[in-house]
Amino acid sequence: MTDETQIRAALGQIEDPHTGSPMAPDVVRAVGIDAGKVAVRLQLPYAAGSWHAELAARAEAALKALPGVESALVEVATRVVAHRVQKDLTPLPGVKNIIAVASGKGGVGKSTTAVNLALALAAEGARVGVLDADIHGPSIPMMLGLQGKPESPDGTAISPKLSHGLQAMSIGLFLGEDQPAIWRGPMTTQYLQQLLTTTLWDDLDYLVIDLPPGTGDIQLTLSQRVPVSGAVIVTTPQDIALLDAKKALKMFEKVEVPVLGIIENMALHCCSKCGHVEHIFGSGGGQQMAERYGVPLLGSLPLDIRIREQADNGAPTVVAEPSGAIASAYRLIARKTAARLSMQAKNKQIGFPSIVIQNT
């Protein structure tokens, strides 16, 4: 008869397509054996709700292939934990993990990608927030259809706006559409930190931060002061975009923030009239960059008019066409991003109470 060791070994042979590695041993949380019946509880450390059924089916098939196993029942759940941030920084209250979305230059679709990434993580079952850190060009309020200033329950802290299941915050909510933020670097970083820390984030698994484009003083300062668990680089296949994307990647290396992967946006265009596929900005650039720097290519996204139209209308692709091919691509990227983050070291500062000894 098959024992627990054999069961765990069989489950450990299942490859996780989001990490490219065998399923980690600690995913198997409980094993029950009753004669020829086997019951197993799996717990993924990252958001992947749409993959639960397939994982359960794979696990059941692996178990039924073992000698003496007549039936197998597999339950799959998710529990996201906090992961380590830069040294000397402490995690943000109410936020387990911050994922920074960056690009070396503007015009590569970073903000649209950040919003759809956040929505995709939420669609996979996580509690997600998004912070618009592009102080001088805030676009997330329009993309999420948000209007009006956030409320403050105590005159100091502010409540995030809610849209499509996301908790959101942006300087754009405090400014008029035509009102610019004419601030120098130090004031910009100070205001962003205030926006980040005074927002009452409610038990988030992931907070996606849409960083301003570039790698100047503002971006470097934010990367050093904001407790980030991992970063994602958005680029197009175009050589000039890749050149700047490499600078963003190296910036995160310098501040000891792990780069979870690269997202290649506008990788190809499919003509809506004839179906002809053309690589307008070149091809293969994201994959080459990923191989050169030893980080994964999380996915490639098309240049499609619907992505722009849906974002402009306040309902990005993941919620506008949830069963469409593009939304599926965003969700796969989200699962891979979360999976790569789950492979990082855990943050031991969360989960343990502070013990203070006082003389009384």
Short mmCIF file of the C-alpha atoms (twelve columns), coordinates in Angstrom:
data_MODEL
# 
_entry.id   MODEL 
# 
loop_
_atom_site.group_PDB 
_atom_site.id 
_atom_site.type_symbol 
_atom_site.label_atom_id 
_atom_site.label_alt_id 
_atom_site.label_comp_id 
_atom_site.label_asym_id 
_atom_site.label_seq_id 
_atom_site.Cartn_x 
_atom_site.Cartn_y 
_atom_site.Cartn_z 
_atom_site.pdbx_PDB_model_num 
ATOM 1   C CA . MET A 1   0.000   0.000  0.000   1 
ATOM 2   C CA . THR A 2   1.206   3.501  -0.829  1 
ATOM 3   C CA . ASP A 3   2.382   5.562  2.163   1 
ATOM 4   C CA . GLU A 4   2.597   9.328  2.743   1 
ATOM 5   C CA . THR A 5   6.211   9.544  1.618   1 
ATOM 6   C CA . GLN A 6   5.324   8.049  -1.759  1 
ATOM 7   C CA . ILE A 7   2.333   10.367 -2.078  1 
ATOM 8   C CA . ARG A 8   4.462   13.441 -1.406  1 
ATOM 9   C CA . ALA A 9   7.100   12.216 -3.838  1 
ATOM 10  C CA . ALA A 10  4.486   11.722 -6.588  1 
ATOM 11  C CA . LEU A 11  3.038   15.188 -6.038  1 
ATOM 12  C CA . GLY A 12  6.540   16.640 -6.082  1 
ATOM 13  C CA . GLN A 13  6.931   15.457 -9.683  1 
ATOM 14  C CA . ILE A 14  4.182   17.802 -10.887 1 
ATOM 15  C CA . GLU A 15  5.722   20.766 -12.670 1 
ATOM 16  C CA . ASP A 16  4.403   24.218 -11.892 1 
ATOM 17  C CA . PRO A 17  4.133   25.991 -15.277 1 
ATOM 18  C CA . HIS A 18  4.301   29.387 -13.572 1 
ATOM 19  C CA . THR A 19  7.723   28.776 -12.032 1 
ATOM 20  C CA . GLY A 20  9.055   26.191 -14.482 1 
ATOM 21  C CA . SER A 21  10.029  24.023 -11.503 1 
ATOM 22  C CA . PRO A 22  8.543   21.009 -9.682  1 
ATOM 23  C CA . MET A 23  5.911   21.829 -7.111  1 
ATOM 24  C CA . ALA A 24  7.520   22.858 -3.824  1 
ATOM 25  C CA . PRO A 25  7.247   20.312 -0.959  1 
ATOM 26  C CA . ASP A 26  5.539   22.810 1.378   1 
ATOM 27  C CA . VAL A 27  2.622   23.133 -1.052  1 
ATOM 28  C CA . VAL A 28  1.396   19.767 0.270   1 
ATOM 29  C CA . ARG A 29  -0.234  20.779 3.528   1 
ATOM 30  C CA . ALA A 30  -2.080  17.611 4.544   1 
ATOM 31  C CA . VAL A 31  -2.311  13.979 3.488   1 
ATOM 32  C CA . GLY A 32  -4.989  11.500 4.544   1 
ATOM 33  C CA . ILE A 33  -4.980  7.774  3.759   1 
ATOM 34  C CA . ASP A 34  -7.888  5.410  4.404   1 
ATOM 35  C CA . ALA A 35  -7.347  1.998  2.810   1 
ATOM 36  C CA . GLY A 36  -7.377  2.737  -0.938  1 
ATOM 37  C CA . LYS A 37  -8.691  6.280  -0.544  1 
ATOM 38  C CA . VAL A 38  -6.345  9.264  -0.481  1 
ATOM 39  C CA . ALA A 39  -7.211  12.879 0.382   1 
ATOM 40  C CA . VAL A 40  -4.724  15.703 -0.065  1 
ATOM 41  C CA . ARG A 41  -4.797  19.420 0.653   1 
ATOM 42  C CA . LEU A 42  -2.552  21.654 -1.466  1 
ATOM 43  C CA . GLN A 43  -1.899  25.292 -0.630  1 
ATOM 44  C CA . LEU A 44  -0.302  27.515 -3.251  1 
ATOM 45  C CA . PRO A 45  1.711   30.498 -1.983  1 
ATOM 46  C CA . TYR A 46  0.545   32.766 -4.800  1 
ATOM 47  C CA . ALA A 47  -2.672  33.846 -6.486  1 
ATOM 48  C CA . ALA A 48  -3.663  31.367 -9.202  1 
ATOM 49  C CA . GLY A 49  -7.371  30.711 -8.758  1 
ATOM 50  C CA . SER A 50  -7.965  29.780 -12.391 1 
ATOM 51  C CA . TRP A 51  -5.288  27.078 -12.177 1 
ATOM 52  C CA . HIS A 52  -6.687  25.324 -9.102  1 
ATOM 53  C CA . ALA A 53  -8.933  22.936 -11.033 1 
ATOM 54  C CA . GLU A 54  -6.180  21.887 -13.429 1 
ATOM 55  C CA . LEU A 55  -3.707  21.388 -10.586 1 
ATOM 56  C CA . ALA A 56  -6.240  19.258 -8.713  1 
ATOM 57  C CA . ALA A 57  -6.802  17.142 -11.816 1 
ATOM 58  C CA . ARG A 58  -3.055  16.632 -12.316 1 
ATOM 59  C CA . ALA A 59  -2.586  15.736 -8.677  1 
ATOM 60  C CA . GLU A 60  -5.463  13.256 -8.705  1 
ATOM 61  C CA . ALA A 61  -4.054  11.576 -11.810 1 
ATOM 62  C CA . ALA A 62  -0.604  11.309 -10.196 1 
ATOM 63  C CA . LEU A 63  -2.098  9.802  -7.048  1 
ATOM 64  C CA . LYS A 64  -4.283  7.286  -8.884  1 
ATOM 65  C CA . ALA A 65  -1.188  6.029  -10.686 1 
ATOM 66  C CA . LEU A 66  0.279   4.890  -7.365  1 
ATOM 67  C CA . PRO A 67  -0.152  1.231  -6.365  1 
ATOM 68  C CA . GLY A 68  -3.128  0.550  -4.127  1 
ATOM 69  C CA . VAL A 69  -4.785  3.946  -4.611  1 
ATOM 70  C CA . GLU A 70  -8.390  3.451  -5.704  1 
ATOM 71  C CA . SER A 71  -9.609  7.048  -5.403  1 
ATOM 72  C CA . ALA A 72  -8.064  10.422 -4.779  1 
ATOM 73  C CA . LEU A 73  -9.554  13.684 -3.580  1 
ATOM 74  C CA . VAL A 74  -7.481  16.864 -3.909  1 
ATOM 75  C CA . GLU A 75  -8.367  20.250 -2.433  1 
ATOM 76  C CA . VAL A 76  -6.443  23.316 -3.617  1 
ATOM 77  C CA . ALA A 77  -6.280  26.633 -1.760  1 
ATOM 78  C CA . THR A 78  -4.095  29.750 -1.763  1 
ATOM 79  C CA . ARG A 79  -2.372  31.629 1.046   1 
ATOM 80  C CA . VAL A 80  -0.220  34.609 0.128   1 
ATOM 81  C CA . VAL A 81  2.475   35.594 2.620   1 
ATOM 82  C CA . ALA A 82  4.708   38.652 2.892   1 
ATOM 83  C CA . HIS A 83  8.132   38.560 1.296   1 
ATOM 84  C CA . ARG A 84  11.356  40.294 2.129   1 
ATOM 85  C CA . VAL A 85  11.872  43.958 1.193   1 
ATOM 86  C CA . GLN A 86  15.011  46.105 0.963   1 
ATOM 87  C CA . LYS A 87  17.233  46.166 4.038   1 
ATOM 88  C CA . ASP A 88  16.453  48.796 6.690   1 
ATOM 89  C CA . LEU A 89  12.863  49.132 5.389   1 
ATOM 90  C CA . THR A 90  9.759   47.789 7.103   1 
ATOM 91  C CA . PRO A 91  6.672   46.467 5.313   1 
ATOM 92  C CA . LEU A 92  3.702   48.771 4.875   1 
ATOM 93  C CA . PRO A 93  0.777   48.211 7.274   1 
ATOM 94  C CA . GLY A 94  -2.081  46.419 5.561   1 
ATOM 95  C CA . VAL A 95  0.086   45.349 2.618   1 
ATOM 96  C CA . LYS A 96  1.843   41.997 2.352   1 
ATOM 97  C CA . ASN A 97  3.734   42.634 -0.875  1 
ATOM 98  C CA . ILE A 98  4.483   45.628 -3.078  1 
ATOM 99  C CA . ILE A 99  5.179   44.987 -6.755  1 
ATOM 100 C CA . ALA A 100 6.723   47.894 -8.647  1 
ATOM 101 C CA . VAL A 101 5.959   48.170 -12.364 1 
ATOM 102 C CA . ALA A 102 8.623   50.182 -14.159 1 
ATOM 103 C CA . SER A 103 9.938   51.074 -17.587 1 
ATOM 104 C CA . GLY A 104 13.085  52.773 -18.775 1 
ATOM 105 C CA . LYS A 105 11.111  55.191 -20.946 1 
ATOM 106 C CA . GLY A 106 7.574   56.411 -21.532 1 
ATOM 107 C CA . GLY A 107 5.250   55.269 -24.278 1 
ATOM 108 C CA . VAL A 108 5.622   51.520 -23.777 1 
ATOM 109 C CA . GLY A 109 2.187   51.016 -22.155 1 
ATOM 110 C CA . LYS A 110 3.469   50.675 -18.601 1 
ATOM 111 C CA . SER A 111 0.430   52.165 -16.852 1 
ATOM 112 C CA . THR A 112 -2.045  50.136 -18.900 1 
ATOM 113 C CA . THR A 113 -0.023  47.025 -18.152 1 
ATOM 114 C CA . ALA A 114 0.151   47.851 -14.430 1 
ATOM 115 C CA . VAL A 115 -3.620  48.300 -14.138 1 
ATOM 116 C CA . ASN A 116 -4.401  45.113 -16.065 1 
ATOM 117 C CA . LEU A 117 -1.800  43.238 -13.999 1 
ATOM 118 C CA . ALA A 118 -3.512  44.384 -10.807 1 
ATOM 119 C CA . LEU A 119 -6.943  43.429 -12.153 1 
ATOM 120 C CA . ALA A 120 -5.602  40.052 -13.262 1 
ATOM 121 C CA . LEU A 121 -4.173  39.325 -9.814  1 
ATOM 122 C CA . ALA A 122 -7.581  40.182 -8.348  1 
ATOM 123 C CA . ALA A 123 -9.271  37.916 -10.894 1 
ATOM 124 C CA . GLU A 124 -6.986  35.127 -9.693  1 
ATOM 125 C CA . GLY A 125 -8.378  35.518 -6.176  1 
ATOM 126 C CA . ALA A 126 -6.034  37.977 -4.457  1 
ATOM 127 C CA . ARG A 127 -6.777  41.152 -2.546  1 
ATOM 128 C CA . VAL A 128 -5.112  43.825 -4.656  1 
ATOM 129 C CA . GLY A 129 -4.478  47.550 -4.649  1 
ATOM 130 C CA . VAL A 130 -2.890  49.878 -7.186  1 
ATOM 131 C CA . LEU A 131 -0.985  53.091 -6.481  1 
ATOM 132 C CA . ASP A 132 -0.408  55.629 -9.232  1 
ATOM 133 C CA . ALA A 133 3.127   56.844 -8.516  1 
ATOM 134 C CA . ASP A 134 3.350   58.818 -11.737 1 
ATOM 135 C CA . ILE A 135 2.811   62.146 -9.996  1 
ATOM 136 C CA . HIS A 136 3.305   64.282 -13.097 1 
ATOM 137 C CA . GLY A 137 1.205   62.140 -15.413 1 
ATOM 138 C CA . PRO A 138 -1.435  60.259 -13.385 1 
ATOM 139 C CA . SER A 139 -3.619  58.107 -15.635 1 
ATOM 140 C CA . ILE A 140 -5.003  55.385 -13.384 1 
ATOM 141 C CA . PRO A 141 -8.130  57.336 -12.298 1 
ATOM 142 C CA . MET A 142 -9.263  57.491 -15.940 1 
ATOM 143 C CA . MET A 143 -8.400  53.846 -16.545 1 
ATOM 144 C CA . LEU A 144 -10.434 52.754 -13.541 1 
ATOM 145 C CA . GLY A 145 -13.275 55.241 -14.073 1 
ATOM 146 C CA . LEU A 146 -12.615 57.007 -10.759 1 
ATOM 147 C CA . GLN A 147 -13.750 60.503 -9.881  1 
ATOM 148 C CA . GLY A 148 -13.937 62.654 -6.764  1 
ATOM 149 C CA . LYS A 149 -11.522 63.101 -3.905  1 
ATOM 150 C CA . PRO A 150 -10.931 60.216 -1.482  1 
ATOM 151 C CA . GLU A 151 -12.575 60.414 1.920   1 
ATOM 152 C CA . SER A 152 -10.711 60.788 5.192   1 
ATOM 153 C CA . PRO A 153 -12.266 59.162 8.270   1 
ATOM 154 C CA . ASP A 154 -10.090 61.102 10.725  1 
ATOM 155 C CA . GLY A 155 -8.809  64.111 8.822   1 
ATOM 156 C CA . THR A 156 -5.356  62.546 8.418   1 
ATOM 157 C CA . ALA A 157 -5.548  59.121 6.813   1 
ATOM 158 C CA . ILE A 158 -7.396  58.580 3.536   1 
ATOM 159 C CA . SER A 159 -9.494  55.695 2.294   1 
ATOM 160 C CA . PRO A 160 -8.604  54.193 -1.082  1 
ATOM 161 C CA . LYS A 161 -11.095 54.421 -3.899  1 
ATOM 162 C CA . LEU A 162 -12.680 51.159 -5.031  1 
ATOM 163 C CA . SER A 163 -13.077 50.103 -8.658  1 
ATOM 164 C CA . HIS A 164 -13.507 46.687 -10.283 1 
ATOM 165 C CA . GLY A 165 -12.496 45.037 -7.005  1 
ATOM 166 C CA . LEU A 166 -9.280  47.067 -6.665  1 
ATOM 167 C CA . GLN A 167 -8.287  49.500 -3.935  1 
ATOM 168 C CA . ALA A 168 -6.778  52.493 -5.748  1 
ATOM 169 C CA . MET A 169 -4.990  55.738 -4.942  1 
ATOM 170 C CA . SER A 170 -3.598  58.476 -7.196  1 
ATOM 171 C CA . ILE A 171 -2.605  62.123 -7.029  1 
ATOM 172 C CA . GLY A 172 -4.939  62.512 -9.986  1 
ATOM 173 C CA . LEU A 173 -7.874  62.124 -7.592  1 
ATOM 174 C CA . PHE A 174 -6.859  65.364 -5.871  1 
ATOM 175 C CA . LEU A 175 -6.154  67.385 -9.023  1 
ATOM 176 C CA . GLY A 176 -8.356  68.553 -11.855 1 
ATOM 177 C CA . GLU A 177 -7.891  66.961 -15.267 1 
ATOM 178 C CA . ASP A 178 -5.992  69.992 -16.526 1 
ATOM 179 C CA . GLN A 179 -4.179  70.834 -13.293 1 
ATOM 180 C CA . PRO A 180 -0.452  69.963 -13.390 1 
ATOM 181 C CA . ALA A 181 1.698   68.935 -10.417 1 
ATOM 182 C CA . ILE A 182 4.526   71.449 -10.815 1 
ATOM 183 C CA . TRP A 183 6.861   70.052 -8.173  1 
ATOM 184 C CA . ARG A 184 10.574  69.428 -7.960  1 
ATOM 185 C CA . GLY A 185 12.008  65.988 -7.198  1 
ATOM 186 C CA . PRO A 186 12.224  66.123 -3.374  1 
ATOM 187 C CA . MET A 187 8.650   67.413 -3.071  1 
ATOM 188 C CA . THR A 188 7.419   64.742 -5.466  1 
ATOM 189 C CA . THR A 189 8.995   61.880 -3.522  1 
ATOM 190 C CA . GLN A 190 7.814   63.298 -0.208  1 
ATOM 191 C CA . TYR A 191 4.238   63.595 -1.428  1 
ATOM 192 C CA . LEU A 192 4.261   60.100 -2.889  1 
ATOM 193 C CA . GLN A 193 5.515   58.605 0.363   1 
ATOM 194 C CA . GLN A 194 2.782   60.468 2.195   1 
ATOM 195 C CA . LEU A 195 0.191   59.175 -0.269  1 
ATOM 196 C CA . LEU A 196 1.478   55.635 0.181   1 
ATOM 197 C CA . THR A 197 1.681   55.613 3.963   1 
ATOM 198 C CA . THR A 198 -1.485  57.560 4.826   1 
ATOM 199 C CA . THR A 199 -3.764  55.458 2.625   1 
ATOM 200 C CA . LEU A 200 -5.755  52.927 4.646   1 
ATOM 201 C CA . TRP A 201 -4.919  49.849 2.588   1 
ATOM 202 C CA . ASP A 202 -7.174  47.002 3.696   1 
ATOM 203 C CA . ASP A 203 -5.386  43.654 4.031   1 
ATOM 204 C CA . LEU A 204 -3.779  43.546 0.578   1 
ATOM 205 C CA . ASP A 205 -1.931  40.523 -0.757  1 
ATOM 206 C CA . TYR A 206 -0.385  42.686 -3.470  1 
ATOM 207 C CA . LEU A 207 -0.063  46.426 -3.987  1 
ATOM 208 C CA . VAL A 208 0.923   47.217 -7.570  1 
ATOM 209 C CA . ILE A 209 2.782   50.533 -7.888  1 
ATOM 210 C CA . ASP A 210 2.880   52.196 -11.290 1 
ATOM 211 C CA . LEU A 211 6.231   54.003 -11.158 1 
ATOM 212 C CA . PRO A 212 6.977   57.005 -13.354 1 
ATOM 213 C CA . PRO A 213 8.985   56.157 -16.484 1 
ATOM 214 C CA . GLY A 214 12.744  56.538 -16.445 1 
ATOM 215 C CA . THR A 215 15.609  55.912 -14.039 1 
ATOM 216 C CA . GLY A 216 16.364  59.366 -12.672 1 
ATOM 217 C CA . ASP A 217 16.609  60.683 -9.139  1 
ATOM 218 C CA . ILE A 218 12.884  60.381 -8.429  1 
ATOM 219 C CA . GLN A 219 12.695  56.725 -9.495  1 
ATOM 220 C CA . LEU A 220 15.877  55.814 -7.619  1 
ATOM 221 C CA . THR A 221 14.741  57.570 -4.438  1 
ATOM 222 C CA . LEU A 222 11.343  55.862 -4.533  1 
ATOM 223 C CA . SER A 223 12.994  52.471 -5.073  1 
ATOM 224 C CA . GLN A 224 15.146  53.069 -1.993  1 
ATOM 225 C CA . ARG A 225 12.373  54.355 0.296   1 
ATOM 226 C CA . VAL A 226 9.365   52.225 -0.656  1 
ATOM 227 C CA . PRO A 227 9.421   48.654 0.776   1 
ATOM 228 C CA . VAL A 228 9.218   46.699 -2.474  1 
ATOM 229 C CA . SER A 229 9.126   42.891 -2.628  1 
ATOM 230 C CA . GLY A 230 9.719   42.643 -6.382  1 
ATOM 231 C CA . ALA A 231 9.724   44.601 -9.635  1 
ATOM 232 C CA . VAL A 232 8.440   44.027 -13.148 1 
ATOM 233 C CA . ILE A 233 9.965   45.722 -16.199 1 
ATOM 234 C CA . VAL A 234 7.694   46.681 -19.107 1 
ATOM 235 C CA . THR A 235 9.228   47.194 -22.541 1 
ATOM 236 C CA . THR A 236 8.459   46.901 -26.226 1 
ATOM 237 C CA . PRO A 237 10.632  44.826 -28.584 1 
ATOM 238 C CA . GLN A 238 12.058  48.032 -30.044 1 
ATOM 239 C CA . ASP A 239 15.820  48.419 -29.556 1 
ATOM 240 C CA . ILE A 240 15.588  51.910 -28.055 1 
ATOM 241 C CA . ALA A 241 12.952  50.782 -25.535 1 
ATOM 242 C CA . LEU A 242 15.058  47.754 -24.591 1 
ATOM 243 C CA . LEU A 243 18.083  49.986 -24.087 1 
ATOM 244 C CA . ASP A 244 16.228  52.005 -21.464 1 
ATOM 245 C CA . ALA A 245 14.531  48.938 -19.972 1 
ATOM 246 C CA . LYS A 246 17.962  47.497 -19.202 1 
ATOM 247 C CA . LYS A 247 18.748  50.638 -17.204 1 
ATOM 248 C CA . ALA A 248 15.580  50.153 -15.140 1 
ATOM 249 C CA . LEU A 249 16.565  46.552 -14.460 1 
ATOM 250 C CA . LYS A 250 20.038  47.560 -13.310 1 
ATOM 251 C CA . MET A 251 18.532  50.266 -11.084 1 
ATOM 252 C CA . PHE A 252 16.553  47.676 -9.140  1 
ATOM 253 C CA . GLU A 253 19.633  45.486 -8.826  1 
ATOM 254 C CA . LYS A 254 21.488  48.389 -7.196  1 
ATOM 255 C CA . VAL A 255 18.778  48.908 -4.573  1 
ATOM 256 C CA . GLU A 256 18.499  45.125 -3.988  1 
ATOM 257 C CA . VAL A 257 14.963  44.711 -5.293  1 
ATOM 258 C CA . PRO A 258 14.525  41.394 -7.133  1 
ATOM 259 C CA . VAL A 259 13.301  41.726 -10.716 1 
ATOM 260 C CA . LEU A 260 10.508  39.182 -11.118 1 
ATOM 261 C CA . GLY A 261 10.542  39.352 -14.912 1 
ATOM 262 C CA . ILE A 262 9.996   41.272 -18.098 1 
ATOM 263 C CA . ILE A 263 6.704   41.973 -19.851 1 
ATOM 264 C CA . GLU A 264 6.991   42.603 -23.579 1 
ATOM 265 C CA . ASN A 265 4.206   44.937 -24.641 1 
ATOM 266 C CA . MET A 266 3.091   45.716 -28.212 1 
ATOM 267 C CA . ALA A 267 4.906   42.575 -29.352 1 
ATOM 268 C CA . LEU A 268 2.790   42.123 -32.471 1 
ATOM 269 C CA . HIS A 269 -0.171  43.592 -34.299 1 
ATOM 270 C CA . CYS A 270 -2.952  41.586 -35.908 1 
ATOM 271 C CA . CYS A 271 -4.879  43.520 -38.559 1 
ATOM 272 C CA . SER A 272 -8.569  43.617 -37.664 1 
ATOM 273 C CA . LYS A 273 -9.478  43.619 -41.376 1 
ATOM 274 C CA . CYS A 274 -7.357  40.875 -42.907 1 
ATOM 275 C CA . GLY A 275 -5.782  39.097 -39.936 1 
ATOM 276 C CA . HIS A 276 -2.226  39.781 -41.084 1 
ATOM 277 C CA . VAL A 277 0.256   39.645 -38.183 1 
ATOM 278 C CA . GLU A 278 3.107   42.147 -38.177 1 
ATOM 279 C CA . HIS A 279 5.866   42.848 -35.635 1 
ATOM 280 C CA . ILE A 280 5.752   46.630 -35.861 1 
ATOM 281 C CA . PHE A 281 8.350   47.252 -33.143 1 
ATOM 282 C CA . GLY A 282 10.539  44.241 -33.940 1 
ATOM 283 C CA . SER A 283 10.472  40.773 -32.438 1 
ATOM 284 C CA . GLY A 284 12.327  38.724 -29.864 1 
ATOM 285 C CA . GLY A 285 13.777  41.692 -27.992 1 
ATOM 286 C CA . GLY A 286 12.144  40.879 -24.674 1 
ATOM 287 C CA . GLN A 287 13.274  37.243 -24.801 1 
ATOM 288 C CA . GLN A 288 16.844  38.252 -25.627 1 
ATOM 289 C CA . MET A 289 16.914  40.711 -22.753 1 
ATOM 290 C CA . ALA A 290 15.489  38.099 -20.379 1 
ATOM 291 C CA . GLU A 291 18.153  35.568 -21.379 1 
ATOM 292 C CA . ARG A 292 20.954  38.097 -21.099 1 
ATOM 293 C CA . TYR A 293 20.066  39.164 -17.560 1 
ATOM 294 C CA . GLY A 294 18.825  35.820 -16.273 1 
ATOM 295 C CA . VAL A 295 15.237  36.872 -15.577 1 
ATOM 296 C CA . PRO A 296 12.088  35.309 -17.016 1 
ATOM 297 C CA . LEU A 297 10.002  36.736 -19.827 1 
ATOM 298 C CA . LEU A 298 6.635   36.784 -18.071 1 
ATOM 299 C CA . GLY A 299 4.694   37.159 -21.317 1 
ATOM 300 C CA . SER A 300 4.120   39.132 -24.499 1 
ATOM 301 C CA . LEU A 301 1.098   41.303 -25.220 1 
ATOM 302 C CA . PRO A 302 -0.244  42.510 -28.570 1 
ATOM 303 C CA . LEU A 303 -0.645  46.019 -29.935 1 
ATOM 304 C CA . ASP A 304 -4.430  46.010 -30.002 1 
ATOM 305 C CA . ILE A 305 -6.815  48.961 -30.248 1 
ATOM 306 C CA . ARG A 306 -9.197  47.354 -27.754 1 
ATOM 307 C CA . ILE A 307 -6.606  47.628 -24.956 1 
ATOM 308 C CA . ARG A 308 -6.404  51.386 -25.479 1 
ATOM 309 C CA . GLU A 309 -10.149 51.893 -25.947 1 
ATOM 310 C CA . GLN A 310 -11.125 49.857 -22.898 1 
ATOM 311 C CA . ALA A 311 -8.612  51.624 -20.653 1 
ATOM 312 C CA . ASP A 312 -9.793  55.029 -21.878 1 
ATOM 313 C CA . ASN A 313 -13.377 54.040 -21.063 1 
ATOM 314 C CA . GLY A 314 -12.568 53.100 -17.464 1 
ATOM 315 C CA . ALA A 315 -12.934 49.328 -17.917 1 
ATOM 316 C CA . PRO A 316 -9.538  47.790 -18.800 1 
ATOM 317 C CA . THR A 317 -9.324  44.615 -20.851 1 
ATOM 318 C CA . VAL A 318 -9.245  42.158 -17.943 1 
ATOM 319 C CA . VAL A 319 -12.712 43.316 -16.823 1 
ATOM 320 C CA . ALA A 320 -14.076 44.418 -20.215 1 
ATOM 321 C CA . GLU A 321 -13.447 41.054 -21.913 1 
ATOM 322 C CA . PRO A 322 -12.647 38.666 -19.045 1 
ATOM 323 C CA . SER A 323 -12.885 35.540 -21.198 1 
ATOM 324 C CA . GLY A 324 -10.980 37.000 -24.161 1 
ATOM 325 C CA . ALA A 325 -7.524  35.994 -25.344 1 
ATOM 326 C CA . ILE A 326 -5.877  39.235 -24.219 1 
ATOM 327 C CA . ALA A 327 -7.337  38.995 -20.711 1 
ATOM 328 C CA . SER A 328 -6.092  35.403 -20.565 1 
ATOM 329 C CA . ALA A 329 -2.606  36.640 -21.466 1 
ATOM 330 C CA . TYR A 330 -2.722  39.215 -18.669 1 
ATOM 331 C CA . ARG A 331 -3.880  36.571 -16.178 1 
ATOM 332 C CA . LEU A 332 -1.080  34.194 -17.162 1 
ATOM 333 C CA . ILE A 333 1.410   37.031 -16.678 1 
ATOM 334 C CA . ALA A 334 -0.163  37.780 -13.284 1 
ATOM 335 C CA . ARG A 335 0.144   34.146 -12.156 1 
ATOM 336 C CA . LYS A 336 3.771   33.996 -13.280 1 
ATOM 337 C CA . THR A 337 4.549   37.292 -11.545 1 
ATOM 338 C CA . ALA A 338 2.973   36.140 -8.287  1 
ATOM 339 C CA . ALA A 339 4.658   32.737 -8.566  1 
ATOM 340 C CA . ARG A 340 8.085   34.290 -9.059  1 
ATOM 341 C CA . LEU A 341 7.474   36.495 -6.037  1 
ATOM 342 C CA . SER A 342 6.506   33.453 -3.950  1 
ATOM 343 C CA . MET A 343 9.983   32.033 -4.569  1 
ATOM 344 C CA . GLN A 344 11.603  34.967 -2.742  1 
ATOM 345 C CA . ALA A 345 12.495  34.813 0.945   1 
ATOM 346 C CA . LYS A 346 9.651   35.461 3.357   1 
ATOM 347 C CA . ASN A 347 9.528   38.578 5.506   1 
ATOM 348 C CA . LYS A 348 9.974   37.551 9.117   1 
ATOM 349 C CA . GLN A 349 8.919   40.976 10.393  1 
ATOM 350 C CA . ILE A 350 5.290   40.140 9.629   1 
ATOM 351 C CA . GLY A 351 3.406   37.578 11.652  1 
ATOM 352 C CA . PHE A 352 5.236   38.007 14.964  1 
ATOM 353 C CA . PRO A 353 4.154   40.427 17.680  1 
ATOM 354 C CA . SER A 354 6.527   43.087 18.960  1 
ATOM 355 C CA . ILE A 355 7.641   42.398 22.522  1 
ATOM 356 C CA . VAL A 356 8.485   45.455 24.584  1 
ATOM 357 C CA . ILE A 357 9.899   45.233 28.125  1 
ATOM 358 C CA . GLN A 358 9.255   48.236 30.308  1 
ATOM 359 C CA . ASN A 359 10.116  49.059 33.868  1 
ATOM 360 C CA . THR A 360 6.930   49.620 35.830  1 
# 
